[in-house]
Amino acid sequence: MSQQLASDEISFASHTDDTAFYKTVKKVTIILSVITIIELCLGLLIYKIGHGSATSVLIVKGIVTILSLAKAFYITSYFMHLGDEVRNMIMTIVVPLMLFVWFIAAFLMDGNSWKNMKNTNAGSSPDKSKIEQVAPAPKPAVPEGAEK
Amino acid sequence: MATAAIPAGTKWWTGGKSPFNVSYGKLMMWYFLMSDAFTFGAFLISYGTIRFSANYWPDPNLVFNAFPGMGHANLPLAFVSLMTFILIISSVTMVLAVHEGHKMNRKGVEKYMIWTIIGGIAFLACQAWEWTHLIMGDHATLVNGEILPMGTTARTNPWGPVVPGLVEHGMAVTTPGPVAFGGFFFGITGFHGFHVLSGVAINIIMYIKTRLGHFDQRGHYEMIEKAGLYWHFVDLVWVFVFLCFYLI
């Protein structure tokens, strides 16, 4: 091959045969499309039952999140061929990404605590959001459709 | 690359060879993508933090329900699913381009690179339409007792709670929603769109280099593979942007 090779170990030639390759690509494309369609159906389900923080909505959102992680796995593992690399190399990519577990949990909990602090004046009064719900806006002074 | 033929008992760390069995450039592309994943992750998590701290957040199905040429028809998720499929298909054509590169088939690489570039440009065009629609599309909003037309921008958000019983031009009037919505939406989809734009630019350069026969002279098409990694990453990020802004 060329003079640019750092060592003989790196081979730029593919050892996969054509039929197996096209079969995998076809399979992964179908999996990604089907997962996306399921996600869209669940998104419409959220629209139907109403966007909010009811337990049923949260469960649907959790399922959608897990399906997205599955899509991410198929893209990196098959399209980006990470699954075919040496295990040590995969670990140098995947292990640092574990930080996201803490990152997501810590910050979402922080946001939630911030909301509670705002609603209760840092715990000194009852939860505003639970008493008022969504305050209906005052009726406008102008009659409907008066402007524009 | 499916490098199945690694002899058993290979000592990777004795020197003189790449312990990860990949070239320097490809390894560094992976580490760059990992750092980029943290950048996107930080953006999306800060969006999540603000969203968790708000008592009210707009329903994406109400905000993103338009489709080009369909007027005011209520079509939640329709346009964004088109964008998602465009990106998935362009990812598939990229995989095929990389494979043709392995086979040293210049014509095949050229063909699939063109399709990938078209897919990227189509995605950017969709995003341009969506942004224009959000920014220019006025929505009747109740501000200080007056119904005003308001677009979705980084500073204004008309998608607050619906005012009960108030309808203008057949659409429910709302109060202004959390301002952070527009900032996060335009900031994060803009950052992703910029990645798509630079990906298209990289792909065009790779296409030109392929046409000029640079990779044939070099003896391998590894540059196509590295550009492919970047392009798949753009698709990967979209999976999460799609999840965080449109689905949940």
Interface residues (C-beta under 8 A of the other chain):
Chain A: M1 S2 Q4 A6 S7 D8 E9 I10 S11 F12 A13 S14 H15 T16 F21 V25 T29 L32 S33 T36 E39 L40 L42 G43 L44 I46 Y47 G50 H51 K61 V64 T65 S68 K71 A72 I75 T76 F79 M80 H81 L82 D84 E85 V86 N88 M89 T92 I93 P96 L97 L99 F100 F103 I104 F107 L108 D110 G111 N112 W114 K115 K118 N119 S129 V134 P136 A137 P138 K139 P140 A141 V142 E144 G145 E147 K148
Chain B: M1 A2 T3 A4 A5 I6 W12 G16 K17 S18 P19 F20 N21 V22 S23 Y24 L27 W30 Y31 M34 A37 F38 G41 A42 I45 S46 G48 T49 I50 R51 F52 S53 A54 N55 Y56 D59 P60 N61 P76 L77 S81 T84 F85 I88 S91 V92 M94 V95 L96 H99 H102 K103 L142 G145 E146 I147 P149 P161 V163 P164 L166 V167 E168 H169 T175 R218 G219 H220 Y221 E222 G228 L229 H232 F233 D235 L236 V239 F240 F242 L243 Y246 L247 I248
